[in-house]
Amino acid sequence: MELRGSTGYRREAKLGRTSHVCEAFRIVTAPAPSPRQRFTAEIRRSDEDLDLARAALLVAQEEYPQLPLEIYLSRLDQLAEEVCGRLGQETAPLLVLQELLETLYRRQGFKGNREAYYDPRNSFLNDVLDRRAGIPLTLGIVLLEVGWRLDLPLEGVTFPHHFMVRFRGEGMHLLLDPFDGGEVRFEDEAQELLDRVYGGMVRVQPGFLRRAARRDMLVRLLTNLKGVYMNARDHRRALAVVERILLLRPDAGSERRTLGLLLARMGRHEEARAELRTYLEGGPDPRDARQVERLMGRLGRGDDPGLGEDLDEELSP
């Protein structure tokens, strides 16, 4: 007995199975998002939903492509669990804060890296967790992230040249110095710290104690890295950092200008001209407009741009 159409049915069934296999293959082999793409997606969230630790680790992942983000995020969880284990049933915020500082700085040994402050590893959260050493900002991110897991009312503070963390208790605000063993100060003692940095030449202003949004902290993190790479004349890494700052602050004219200068230094003249043109068109005439226009002219003619060693001073009037 012949089954009419059976051969055609088997062919269609086989093609159907093949189609599902091919689709599965495409899904499995689809390229994973790059660290830059994942960073971009993360910073598109509202500030309160932005995962600060994840974004900081994505900054590091451009340097360490195989970086296992989830493992390092779980390290922060484990630190919070250690604090909880020592607290028992205690939930009073000041006691939780005290135990947090004891755990991070006395038991785990986190400290400011005074010996190699400008080591780029101080700005990579994975390195800070591995080495237990960093700069005020990255140590502050560790303090904030572990504290938030414990429901502590902590926030970053935009203190100049020395990132701080604020504890907002009921009727009491304390400043925590993440670089100096979590030292606790009252807000009216901020001038003492400022004197250490500026030798008594600068007075505390209200803006110095402003709450730092998570985006502000990421910009500050990248700005620190930019300074390290610019000083080392590592233009490729500096360029990657400036690109990410502009993802966070698209209207940052000075960063657009720096991007153009770095591209010019790297021989990418057309891209440099485009970025410098965007810089000139970005708002009121910048004070270095004539210098930028001359540089763009040299780049357009294919001449040596004549950039000196210090890009920050290159276009100063």
C-alpha positions as a printed Julia matrix, in Angstrom:
317×3 Matrix{Float64}:
  0.0    0.0    0.0
  1.36   3.36  -0.94
  0.9    6.21   1.51
  0.18   9.21  -0.6
  2.37  12.12   0.18
  4.38  10.27   2.81
  7.68  11.05   1.14
  6.79  14.72   0.97
  5.71  14.68   4.62
  9.01  13.12   5.7
 10.91  15.72   3.7
  8.93  18.58   5.28
  9.38  17.07   8.75
 13.11  16.75   8.16
 13.3   20.31   6.89
 11.36  21.45   9.92
 13.77  19.71  12.28
 16.7   21.14  10.35
 15.23  24.6   10.63
 14.92  24.29  14.43
 18.47  22.98  14.69
 19.78  25.86  12.58
 17.87  28.36  14.69
 19.27  26.83  17.87
 22.74  26.92  16.33
 22.36  30.59  15.53
 21.26  31.3   19.11
 24.12  29.31  20.61
 26.75  30.82  18.33
 25.46  34.4   18.43
 28.35  36.57  19.58
 28.16  37.55  23.23
 27.79  41.27  23.92
 31.12  43.01  24.37
 32.01  44.59  27.73
 31.38  48.0   26.13
 27.92  46.94  24.97
 27.08  45.55  28.39
 28.4   48.69  30.07
 26.25  50.82  27.76
 23.18  48.75  28.59
 23.85  49.02  32.32
 24.22  52.79  32.37
 20.94  53.21  30.48
 19.15  52.22  33.67
 17.84  54.86  36.02
 20.42  55.87  38.59
 18.64  54.06  41.41
 18.47  50.84  39.36
 22.02  51.05  38.03
 24.17  48.25  39.45
 27.28  50.18  40.48
 29.46  47.15  41.18
 28.51  45.46  37.91
 29.2   48.64  35.93
 32.58  49.05  37.66
 33.45  45.43  36.85
 32.43  46.02  33.22
 34.96  48.87  33.15
 37.57  46.37  34.28
 36.4   43.75  31.8
 37.74  45.8   28.89
 41.17  45.26  30.44
 40.45  41.66  31.5
 38.16  40.17  28.79
 37.73  36.85  30.64
 36.76  38.51  33.92
 33.99  36.44  35.62
 31.65  39.18  36.78
 29.32  36.95  38.77
 32.16  35.53  40.85
 33.25  38.99  41.92
 29.69  40.11  42.6
 29.31  37.04  44.82
 32.44  38.13  46.7
 30.53  41.24  47.76
 27.63  39.04  48.83
 30.01  36.92  50.9
 31.41  39.96  52.68
 27.88  41.01  53.6
 27.11  37.48  54.8
 30.2   37.53  57.0
 28.98  40.73  58.66
 25.51  39.23  59.14
 26.98  36.12  60.69
 28.72  38.17  63.35
 25.69  40.34  64.11
 23.28  37.58  65.0
 19.89  39.2   65.52
 21.3   42.72  65.9
 19.88  45.22  63.37
 20.66  48.64  64.89
 22.21  50.61  61.98
 25.13  52.03  63.98
 26.08  48.58  65.24
 25.76  47.11  61.74
 27.99  49.92  60.45
 30.57  49.25  63.18
 30.65  45.55  62.31
 30.92  46.34  58.6
 33.97  48.53  59.16
 35.53  45.93  61.46
 35.03  43.22  58.84
 36.34  45.16  55.86
 39.3   46.93  57.42
 40.37  44.86  60.41
 39.44  41.31  59.48
 39.67  41.43  55.68
 42.49  43.97  55.6
 41.23  46.42  52.96
 43.45  49.49  52.86
 44.44  52.47  50.8
 47.29  51.8   48.39
 49.62  54.62  49.42
 52.7   52.96  47.96
 51.37  52.77  44.39
 48.46  55.18  44.32
 48.53  55.63  40.52
 48.65  51.94  39.67
 45.72  51.41  37.26
 44.77  48.26  39.16
 43.56  50.51  41.97
 40.7   51.51  39.66
 39.64  47.98  38.72
 37.14  46.59  41.21
 38.23  42.98  40.68
 41.84  43.88  41.5
 40.72  45.81  44.57
 38.79  42.78  45.82
 41.72  40.45  45.08
 44.47  42.65  46.48
 42.36  44.36  49.18
 43.96  47.67  48.22
 42.75  50.61  46.19
 42.07  54.31  45.99
 39.32  56.14  47.92
 36.75  55.68  45.17
 37.1   51.94  44.59
 37.37  51.2   48.29
 34.3   53.39  48.68
 32.43  51.31  46.1
 33.25  48.17  48.11
 32.02  49.85  51.29
 28.84  51.08  49.61
 28.0   47.81  47.9
 28.47  45.69  51.01
 26.64  48.28  53.11
 23.7   48.4   50.72
 23.41  44.62  50.96
 23.01  45.16  54.7
 20.33  47.85  54.19
 22.58  50.58  55.58
 21.72  54.18  54.57
 25.01  54.89  52.8
 25.76  57.22  49.9
 28.81  58.47  48.06
 30.03  62.02  48.62
 31.64  64.17  45.92
 34.47  65.36  48.16
 37.26  66.83  46.01
 40.29  64.58  45.44
 39.23  62.19  48.18
 36.01  60.24  47.74
 34.01  59.79  50.94
 30.97  57.8   52.05
 28.16  59.25  54.14
 26.1   57.35  56.7
 22.68  58.98  56.93
 21.45  57.89  60.33
 18.41  59.22  62.11
 19.48  62.61  63.4
 23.15  61.83  62.7
 25.24  62.07  59.55
 28.73  60.59  59.58
 31.5   60.75  57.0
 33.48  57.55  56.43
 36.94  57.62  54.89
 37.24  54.42  52.83
 40.94  55.05  52.17
 41.89  55.45  55.8
 40.52  52.31  57.42
 36.94  53.56  57.39
 37.77  56.36  59.82
 34.58  58.03  61.01
 34.16  61.79  61.1
 31.3   64.17  61.7
 30.46  66.38  58.74
 31.76  69.47  60.55
 35.19  67.82  60.59
 35.41  67.79  56.78
 37.65  70.88  56.83
 40.36  68.89  58.6
 40.5   66.39  55.74
 40.43  69.17  53.17
 43.39  70.81  54.91
 45.37  67.59  54.48
 44.8   67.72  50.74
 45.15  71.48  50.11
 47.29  72.62  53.02
 44.65  74.97  54.41
 44.23  76.87  51.12
 40.65  75.73  50.4
 37.57  76.11  52.56
 34.74  73.57  52.64
 31.83  74.49  50.38
 28.36  72.91  50.39
 29.0   71.35  46.99
 31.93  69.39  48.41
 29.53  67.32  50.5
 26.93  66.75  47.79
 25.55  63.25  47.32
 27.29  61.44  44.45
 24.96  59.71  42.01
 26.08  56.32  40.75
 26.82  57.84  37.35
 28.96  60.47  39.07
 30.99  57.69  40.67
 31.49  55.93  37.35
 32.61  59.18  35.71
 35.04  59.72  38.57
 36.32  56.15  38.25
 36.94  56.58  34.51
 38.46  60.03  35.02
 40.97  58.52  37.44
 41.88  55.89  34.86
 42.14  58.52  32.13
 44.67  60.45  34.2
 46.77  57.34  34.77
 46.82  56.44  31.08
 47.43  59.99  29.86
 50.41  60.31  32.19
 51.74  56.99  30.89
 51.2   58.15  27.25
 49.0   55.09  26.74
 46.78  56.69  24.13
 44.89  53.54  23.17
 43.67  52.89  26.7
 43.07  56.59  27.35
 40.91  56.73  24.22
 38.79  53.79  25.4
 38.29  55.49  28.75
 37.25  58.83  27.21
 34.77  57.04  24.96
 33.1   55.58  28.03
 33.05  58.92  29.84
 31.19  60.32  26.84
 28.65  57.51  27.08
 27.9   58.81  30.57
 28.32  62.51  29.78
 27.63  63.04  26.05
 27.74  66.84  26.46
 31.14  66.91  28.18
 32.93  69.26  25.78
 36.36  68.89  27.34
 36.17  65.11  26.93
 35.1   65.48  23.29
 38.12  67.7   22.73
 40.42  65.16  24.43
 38.93  62.42  22.25
 39.78  64.41  19.13
 43.33  65.06  20.29
 43.91  61.4   21.12
 42.59  60.32  17.73
 44.92  62.84  16.06
 47.87  61.55  18.04
 47.02  58.01  16.93
 46.95  59.01  13.25
 43.16  58.71  12.87
 42.89  62.15  11.34
 39.39  62.07   9.81
 37.88  60.78  13.04
 39.81  63.42  14.94
 38.46  66.19  12.73
 34.9   64.93  13.19
 35.21  64.91  16.98
 36.88  68.32  17.1
 34.14  69.71  14.85
 31.53  68.32  17.24
 33.43  69.98  20.08
 33.36  73.36  18.33
 29.66  73.04  17.51
 28.7   71.86  20.97
 27.92  75.21  22.54
 29.28  78.73  23.08
 32.54  79.4   21.29
 35.27  77.71  23.32
 38.26  79.83  24.2
 40.54  77.55  22.22
 38.4   77.67  19.04
 41.16  79.18  16.89
 43.72  76.62  17.97
 41.27  73.79  17.3
 40.45  75.16  13.86
 44.16  75.39  12.98
 44.67  71.82  14.12
 41.7   70.67  12.04
 43.22  72.43   9.04
 46.52  70.61   9.47
 44.7   67.31   9.82
 42.64  68.01   6.7
 45.77  68.7    4.66
 47.41  65.56   5.93
 50.11  67.57   7.69
 51.78  66.48  10.89
 49.35  67.68  13.58
 52.35  68.76  15.64
 50.94  67.59  18.93
 53.25  67.89  21.88
 53.68  65.41  24.7
 51.12  67.05  26.99
 47.73  66.89  25.31
 46.07  68.82  28.14
 48.23  71.85  27.36
 48.32  71.41  23.61
 45.54  73.86  22.76
 45.88  76.24  25.68
 45.71  79.87  24.5
